[in-house]
Amino acid sequence: MKKEKLSIVGLRAKNVLGLKLLELDSLGRLTEITGPNGSGKSSALKALALAFGGAKKDAGLLHRGTEEGEVWVLLSDGTEVLRRITPEGASGAVVKDGRFKQPVKQPEKHLSGLLDALSLDPVRFLEEKPADQIARLLEAFPVHAEMGEVLPLVAGHAKLEPGPLSLAELDSLIVHLREERTAANGARTRAKKTIEQLTETLPPEPADSPETALKNLRALHADVLADLEDDVQAIRDKHRAAMDFLKRSNDEQIAKVRRKAEHDIEAIRVHLVELLALDKEAEENDIEALRKQVAPQIEAGATKLGALEEQMKGAAGAKKAREMLDGLKDDLAKLETEWRSLDNSVKGLEELKTSLLSKLPIEGVTIDGGKLSVKDEHGTWVLFDALNTAAQIKFAVRLAAKRAEAMELPAILCDGLERLDPKAREAFLQEAERSGCQFLVTFATDDEALEVKGSAQ
């Protein structure tokens, strides 16, 4: 059989905080406590929380100028809670069972199940910064990731303190790894671009190395010069043989004509000199013709040799560039591995976060990048800050009610509704009435004294 939820039906606070005496009875589902500043509105809610909050040493709890005070609370099942206030602070509570009207054993333990029902103030939640809203949400609905789940997914990309991680800490870790992944992706993109640019500037790699080509060309050039020298020597040998023949012929002619006349000898000698001169000139002409014939080959070879020598110098730079290119490719491979590992870590942790979010008792909530988002009426994820006021109020009240529903006493205390504009305050009160929980709220007015009004249970 489902146990019936409790509610607060009566409160008496005497000499507590700013209250001399306050008596409230027949408290309903929604109780509004209004009045000017300093009239005791906030003291009424603090006194109620004090009844369930355990013994507390605080001389400021007692109303100024008095020696003793007390807070008495009556619950819907007849249970009575009494906590006395002395100059030293709040004493231990006396709790009388609603059925038998007898003091219960271990009263503080009996009250401890009711204390957390008063811990989430939706008005305060609406005013907080995103990080504090997330902290408040996770304080009300604590879910954690065990280190054994997280470590394999992190894969050494972050140092973690021992112990479980809250949703907020897990989200912060994901944000950090996303930044690392973005940095790794940027580094690999730049590396790819550098490799592409360097590859475009490099000449095609020759089949033979420049050293081999230069060696072969030098050998070919030397062969051409050697052939030229051989041809020149052949020409010289040819003309030397012709001159030797002429000399022998001349000697024979001289011997024949010596007997004829001495002056004929001189004529033959003159003729011989002329013939020898003509032959020498012919030799020089043949050699010059040969030189002109092979000159283009020699010049082309020399030009090619010079080009190859320049290529040799460029090849040394290209070799260094290729070595640099190989190093860049190795670095890129490492960056690719790092990026993939980070990507896998982020995706795995995001799946873990989704799994933890599914354990929250309130649907349509996510935490991403340190910000709270909720699903709107169209099923679209929207930052909580971007919701309109009515939607923010509805969510905050729903959040507080969901936390309170888990407790035996689903009561929610809200102080300072005057911080909401009139339209927002009216929307808040409507959501509170629809929540199914008991709400006790205060807001400042221009009335002269404290007033209490409320709806039935």
C-alpha positions as CSV (number, residue, x, y, z in Angstrom):
1,M,0.0,0.0,0.0
2,K,1.4,3.4,-1.0
3,K,2.1,5.6,1.9
4,E,0.2,8.9,1.9
5,K,2.4,12.0,1.5
6,L,2.6,14.4,4.4
7,S,2.1,18.2,4.4
8,I,2.6,21.0,6.9
9,V,-0.7,22.2,8.4
10,G,0.4,24.4,11.3
11,L,3.3,26.5,12.4
12,R,4.0,28.5,15.6
13,A,7.2,30.5,16.0
14,K,7.9,32.3,19.2
15,N,10.9,34.6,19.7
16,V,12.7,33.2,16.7
17,L,14.8,35.4,14.4
18,G,12.7,38.5,13.4
19,L,9.5,37.0,14.8
20,K,8.0,37.8,18.2
21,L,5.1,35.5,17.7
22,L,3.7,34.0,14.5
23,E,0.9,31.4,14.4
24,L,-0.3,29.8,11.2
25,D,-2.9,27.1,10.9
26,S,-4.8,25.3,8.2
27,L,-1.9,25.7,5.8
28,G,-2.9,24.6,2.3
29,R,-1.2,23.4,-0.9
30,L,-0.1,27.0,-1.6
31,T,0.6,29.5,1.2
32,E,1.5,33.1,0.4
33,I,3.2,35.1,3.2
34,T,3.3,38.8,2.2
35,G,4.2,42.0,3.9
36,P,6.7,44.9,4.0
37,N,10.4,44.4,4.4
38,G,11.3,43.5,8.0
39,S,7.8,42.1,8.9
40,G,9.2,38.6,9.4
41,K,8.3,36.8,6.1
42,S,11.8,35.3,5.6
43,S,12.0,34.5,9.3
44,A,8.8,32.4,9.0
45,L,10.4,30.2,6.3
46,K,13.7,30.0,8.2
47,A,11.9,29.0,11.4
48,L,10.1,26.2,9.5
49,A,13.3,25.0,8.0
50,L,14.9,25.2,11.4
51,A,12.4,22.8,12.9
52,F,13.6,20.1,10.5
53,G,17.2,21.1,10.3
54,G,18.8,19.6,13.4
55,A,20.4,21.1,16.5
56,K,22.5,24.2,15.7
57,K,24.7,26.5,17.7
58,D,23.8,30.0,16.7
59,A,23.1,32.8,19.2
60,G,21.5,34.8,16.3
61,L,18.5,32.4,16.1
62,L,16.9,33.8,19.3
63,H,14.8,37.0,18.9
64,R,16.7,40.0,20.3
65,G,15.9,40.8,24.0
66,T,14.4,37.4,24.8
67,E,15.7,34.4,26.7
68,E,13.9,31.5,25.1
69,G,12.1,30.7,21.9
70,E,10.5,27.8,20.1
71,V,9.3,26.5,16.8
72,W,6.4,24.1,16.6
73,V,5.2,22.4,13.5
74,L,2.1,20.2,12.9
75,L,2.0,17.8,10.0
76,S,-1.0,16.4,8.3
77,D,-0.8,13.0,10.0
78,G,-0.8,14.6,13.4
79,T,2.9,14.5,14.0
80,E,4.2,17.4,16.1
81,V,7.8,18.8,15.9
82,L,9.0,21.0,18.6
83,R,12.5,22.6,18.7
84,R,13.4,25.0,21.5
85,I,15.7,28.1,20.9
86,T,18.1,29.2,23.6
87,P,20.9,31.8,23.7
88,E,23.3,29.1,22.6
89,G,21.2,28.1,19.6
90,A,18.6,25.4,18.5
91,S,18.3,22.4,20.8
92,G,17.4,18.9,19.8
93,A,13.9,18.3,18.6
94,V,11.0,16.6,20.3
95,V,8.9,14.7,17.8
96,K,5.5,13.2,18.9
97,D,4.0,10.5,16.8
98,G,0.8,11.5,15.1
99,R,-1.0,8.3,15.9
100,F,-0.1,7.7,19.5
101,K,1.1,11.2,20.5
102,Q,4.2,9.7,22.1
103,P,7.8,11.0,21.6
104,V,9.6,9.0,18.9
105,K,13.0,7.6,19.5
106,Q,15.9,9.2,17.5
107,P,13.8,12.2,16.5
108,E,16.6,13.8,14.4
109,K,16.9,10.6,12.3
110,H,13.1,10.7,11.9
111,L,13.3,14.3,10.6
112,S,16.3,13.7,8.3
113,G,14.1,12.2,5.6
114,L,12.1,15.4,5.5
115,L,15.1,17.9,5.4
116,D,16.1,17.4,1.8
117,A,12.5,18.2,0.7
118,L,13.3,21.8,1.5
119,S,16.6,22.1,-0.3
120,L,15.7,23.3,-3.8
121,D,14.3,26.8,-4.1
122,P,13.0,27.3,-7.7
123,V,13.1,31.1,-7.3
124,R,16.8,31.0,-6.4
125,F,17.4,28.5,-9.2
126,L,15.9,31.0,-11.7
127,E,18.3,33.7,-10.6
128,E,21.5,31.7,-10.6
129,K,24.2,31.6,-13.2
130,P,24.3,28.5,-15.6
131,A,27.1,26.8,-13.7
132,D,25.3,27.3,-10.4
133,Q,22.0,26.0,-11.9
134,I,23.8,22.9,-13.0
135,A,25.3,22.5,-9.5
136,R,21.9,22.9,-8.0
137,L,20.4,20.3,-10.4
138,L,23.0,17.8,-9.7
139,E,22.8,18.4,-6.0
140,A,19.1,17.6,-6.1
141,F,19.6,14.6,-8.4
142,P,23.1,13.2,-7.9
143,V,24.3,10.9,-10.7
144,H,28.0,9.9,-11.1
145,A,30.2,8.1,-13.5
146,E,32.5,5.6,-11.9
147,M,36.2,5.9,-12.6
148,G,36.3,2.4,-14.1
149,E,33.9,3.6,-16.8
150,V,35.8,6.8,-17.5
151,L,39.4,5.8,-17.6
152,P,39.3,3.5,-20.6
153,L,37.4,6.2,-22.6
154,V,39.9,8.9,-21.7
155,A,42.8,6.8,-23.0
156,G,45.4,8.9,-21.2
157,H,44.3,12.2,-22.7
158,A,43.7,13.8,-19.3
159,K,44.8,13.3,-15.7
160,L,41.9,12.5,-13.4
161,E,41.7,12.6,-9.6
162,P,40.6,9.3,-8.0
163,G,36.9,8.8,-7.4
164,P,33.6,9.1,-9.3
165,L,32.9,12.0,-11.6
166,S,29.7,14.1,-11.4
167,L,27.8,15.0,-14.5
168,A,29.2,18.5,-14.4
169,E,32.8,17.1,-14.0
170,L,32.2,14.7,-16.9
171,D,30.8,17.5,-19.1
172,S,33.9,19.6,-18.2
173,L,36.2,16.7,-19.2
174,I,34.3,16.4,-22.5
175,V,34.7,20.1,-23.2
176,H,38.5,19.8,-22.5
177,L,38.9,16.8,-24.8
178,R,36.8,18.6,-27.5
179,E,39.3,21.5,-27.4
180,E,42.2,19.0,-27.6
181,R,40.5,17.3,-30.5
182,T,40.0,20.7,-32.3
183,A,43.6,21.6,-31.8
184,A,44.7,18.2,-33.1
185,N,42.4,18.6,-36.1
186,G,43.8,22.0,-36.8
187,A,47.4,20.7,-36.6
188,R,46.7,17.8,-39.0
189,T,44.9,20.2,-41.4
190,R,47.9,22.5,-41.4
191,A,50.3,19.6,-41.8
192,K,48.3,18.3,-44.9
193,K,48.4,21.8,-46.4
194,T,52.2,22.1,-45.9
195,I,52.8,18.7,-47.4
196,E,50.7,19.6,-50.4
197,Q,52.5,22.9,-50.9
198,L,55.9,21.3,-50.5
199,T,55.1,18.5,-52.9
200,E,54.0,21.0,-55.6
201,T,57.4,22.8,-55.4
202,L,59.5,19.7,-55.7
203,P,60.7,18.6,-59.2
204,P,59.9,15.1,-60.3
205,E,62.4,12.7,-58.9
206,P,64.6,11.4,-61.9
207,A,65.0,7.8,-62.7
208,D,68.8,8.2,-62.2
209,S,70.2,10.3,-59.5
210,P,71.8,13.6,-60.6
211,E,75.2,12.2,-59.5
212,T,74.9,9.3,-61.9
213,A,73.7,11.5,-64.8
214,L,76.6,13.9,-64.3
215,K,79.1,11.0,-64.1
216,N,77.7,9.6,-67.4
217,L,77.7,12.9,-69.2
218,R,81.3,13.6,-68.1
219,A,82.3,10.2,-69.5
220,L,80.5,10.9,-72.7
221,H,82.1,14.4,-73.0
222,A,85.5,12.8,-72.4
223,D,84.9,10.2,-75.1
224,V,83.9,13.0,-77.6
225,L,87.2,14.9,-76.9
226,A,89.2,11.7,-77.1
227,D,87.6,10.8,-80.5
228,L,88.4,14.4,-81.7
229,E,92.1,14.0,-80.6
230,D,92.2,10.6,-82.4
231,D,90.8,12.2,-85.6
232,V,93.3,15.1,-85.4
233,Q,96.2,12.7,-84.9
234,A,95.0,10.6,-87.9
235,I,95.0,13.7,-90.1
236,R,98.5,14.6,-88.9
237,D,99.7,11.1,-89.5
238,K,98.2,11.1,-93.0
239,H,99.9,14.4,-93.9
240,R,103.2,13.3,-92.3
241,A,103.1,10.2,-94.5
242,A,102.4,12.4,-97.6
243,M,105.3,14.7,-96.7
244,D,107.6,11.7,-96.2
245,F,106.6,10.4,-99.6
246,L,107.3,13.8,-101.1
247,K,110.7,14.0,-99.5
248,R,111.6,10.5,-100.8
249,S,110.4,11.4,-104.3
250,N,112.3,14.6,-104.2
251,D,115.5,12.9,-103.1
252,E,115.2,10.4,-106.0
253,Q,114.5,13.3,-108.4
254,I,117.5,15.1,-107.1
255,A,119.7,12.1,-107.6
256,K,118.5,11.7,-111.2
257,V,119.0,15.3,-112.2
258,R,122.1,16.0,-110.2
259,R,124.0,14.9,-113.2
260,K,122.1,17.2,-115.4
261,A,122.5,20.5,-114.0
262,E,123.1,22.0,-110.7
263,H,120.5,24.8,-111.2
264,D,117.7,22.3,-111.7
265,I,118.4,21.0,-108.2
266,E,117.6,24.3,-106.7
267,A,114.4,24.6,-108.7
268,I,113.3,21.2,-107.4
269,R,114.1,22.2,-103.9
270,V,112.0,25.4,-104.2
271,H,109.2,23.3,-105.6
272,L,109.5,20.9,-102.7
273,V,109.2,23.7,-100.2
274,E,106.1,24.9,-102.0
275,L,104.6,21.5,-101.9
276,L,105.4,21.0,-98.2
277,A,103.8,24.4,-97.4
278,L,100.7,23.5,-99.4
279,D,100.5,20.2,-97.6
280,K,100.9,21.9,-94.2
281,E,98.1,24.3,-95.0
282,A,95.9,21.4,-96.1
283,E,96.6,19.7,-92.8
284,E,95.6,22.8,-90.8
285,N,92.5,23.2,-92.9
286,D,91.5,19.6,-92.4
287,I,92.0,19.9,-88.6
288,E,90.0,23.2,-88.5
289,A,87.2,21.6,-90.5
290,L,87.1,18.7,-88.1
291,R,87.1,21.0,-85.1
292,K,84.1,22.9,-86.6
293,Q,82.3,19.7,-87.3
294,V,82.5,18.5,-83.7
295,A,82.3,21.9,-82.0
296,P,78.4,21.8,-81.7
297,Q,78.6,18.5,-80.0
298,I,81.3,19.7,-77.6
299,E,79.4,22.9,-76.9
300,A,76.1,21.1,-76.3
301,G,77.9,18.7,-74.0
302,A,79.4,21.5,-72.1
303,T,76.0,23.2,-71.8
304,K,74.4,20.1,-70.6
305,L,77.3,19.5,-68.2
306,G,76.8,23.0,-66.7
307,A,73.0,22.4,-66.4
308,L,73.6,19.1,-64.7
309,E,76.1,20.8,-62.3
310,E,73.3,23.4,-61.5
311,Q,70.8,20.5,-61.1
312,M,73.3,18.9,-58.7
313,K,73.1,22.0,-56.5
314,G,69.3,22.0,-56.8
315,A,69.2,18.3,-56.1
316,A,70.9,18.8,-52.8
317,G,68.2,21.2,-51.8
318,A,65.5,18.9,-53.1
319,K,67.0,16.1,-51.1
320,K,66.7,18.1,-47.9
321,A,63.1,19.1,-48.9
322,R,62.2,15.4,-49.5
323,E,63.7,14.5,-46.1
324,M,61.6,17.3,-44.6
325,L,58.6,16.0,-46.5
326,D,59.1,12.5,-45.1
327,G,59.3,14.0,-41.6
328,L,56.1,15.9,-42.1
329,K,54.4,12.8,-43.3
330,D,55.5,10.9,-40.2
331,D,54.2,13.8,-38.0
332,L,50.9,13.8,-39.9
333,A,50.5,10.1,-39.3
334,K,51.0,10.7,-35.5
335,L,48.5,13.6,-35.6
336,E,45.9,11.4,-37.4
337,T,46.3,8.8,-34.7
338,E,46.0,11.4,-31.9
339,W,42.9,12.9,-33.5
340,R,41.2,9.6,-34.0
341,S,42.0,8.6,-30.4
342,L,40.6,12.0,-29.1
343,D,37.5,11.6,-31.3
344,N,36.9,8.2,-29.9
345,S,37.3,9.5,-26.4
346,V,34.9,12.3,-26.9
347,K,32.3,10.1,-28.5
348,G,32.6,7.5,-25.8
349,L,32.3,10.0,-23.0
350,E,29.3,11.7,-24.7
351,E,27.6,8.3,-24.8
352,L,28.4,7.8,-21.1
353,K,27.0,11.3,-20.3
354,T,23.8,10.5,-22.3
355,S,23.4,7.3,-20.3
356,L,23.8,9.2,-17.0
357,L,21.4,11.9,-18.1
358,S,18.8,9.2,-18.8
359,K,19.0,8.3,-15.1
360,L,17.8,11.8,-14.0
361,P,14.1,11.6,-12.9
362,I,13.3,14.7,-15.1
363,E,13.2,14.2,-18.8
364,G,14.4,16.6,-21.6
365,V,17.5,17.9,-19.8
366,T,21.1,17.9,-21.0
367,I,24.3,19.6,-19.9
368,D,26.7,20.5,-22.7
369,G,29.7,22.9,-22.6
370,G,28.9,23.9,-19.0
371,K,25.4,25.1,-20.0
372,L,22.0,23.7,-19.2
373,S,19.7,22.9,-22.1
374,V,16.1,21.6,-22.1
375,K,13.7,20.5,-24.8
376,D,11.0,22.9,-25.8
377,E,7.4,22.0,-26.8
378,H,8.7,21.3,-30.3
379,G,11.3,18.8,-29.1
380,T,14.2,21.1,-29.9
381,W,17.1,21.5,-27.5
382,V,17.2,25.1,-26.3
383,L,19.6,26.8,-23.8
384,F,17.8,27.4,-20.5
385,D,18.8,31.0,-20.7
386,A,17.2,31.3,-24.1
387,L,13.8,30.1,-22.9
388,N,11.0,32.6,-22.3
389,T,10.2,33.5,-18.7
390,A,7.1,31.2,-18.6
391,A,9.1,28.2,-19.8
392,Q,11.9,28.9,-17.4
393,I,9.4,29.1,-14.5
394,K,7.7,25.9,-15.5
395,F,11.0,24.0,-15.7
396,A,12.2,25.4,-12.3
397,V,9.0,24.5,-10.5
398,R,8.9,21.1,-12.2
399,L,12.5,20.5,-11.1
400,A,11.8,21.4,-7.5
401,A,8.6,19.4,-7.4
402,K,10.3,16.3,-8.9
403,R,12.9,16.5,-6.1
404,A,10.3,17.0,-3.4
405,E,8.1,14.1,-4.7
406,A,10.8,11.6,-3.7
407,M,10.5,12.7,-0.1
408,E,7.9,11.9,2.6
409,L,7.1,15.6,3.0
410,P,7.0,17.2,-0.5
411,A,7.1,20.8,0.8
412,I,9.0,23.6,-1.0
413,L,10.0,26.9,0.6
414,C,10.4,29.9,-1.7
415,D,11.6,33.2,-0.4
416,G,11.5,36.6,-2.2
417,L,9.0,36.2,-5.1
418,E,9.0,40.0,-5.3
419,R,12.2,39.6,-7.4
420,L,9.9,38.3,-10.2
421,D,7.8,40.8,-12.1
422,P,4.0,40.5,-11.5
423,K,3.4,38.5,-14.7
424,A,6.2,36.1,-13.9
425,R,5.1,35.8,-10.2
426,E,1.5,34.9,-11.3
427,A,2.9,32.3,-13.7
428,F,5.0,30.9,-10.8
429,L,2.1,30.6,-8.5
430,Q,0.0,28.8,-11.1
431,E,2.7,26.3,-11.8
432,A,3.2,25.8,-8.0
433,E,-0.5,25.0,-7.6
434,R,-0.4,22.5,-10.5
435,S,2.8,20.8,-9.2
436,G,1.1,18.5,-6.7
437,C,3.5,19.7,-4.0
438,Q,3.0,22.0,-1.1
439,F,4.5,25.5,-1.6
440,L,5.1,28.1,1.0
441,V,6.2,31.4,-0.6
442,T,7.0,34.9,0.5
443,F,7.1,38.2,-1.3
444,A,7.3,41.8,-0.2
445,T,4.4,44.2,-0.5
446,D,3.4,47.7,0.5
447,D,1.0,46.3,3.1
448,E,1.5,47.6,6.7
449,A,1.7,44.2,8.3
450,L,2.4,40.5,7.5
451,E,-0.5,38.7,5.9
452,V,-1.0,35.0,5.1
453,K,-3.3,33.6,2.5
454,G,-3.5,30.2,0.9
455,S,-5.4,27.5,-0.9
456,A,-6.8,24.3,0.6
457,Q,-5.0,21.0,0.7
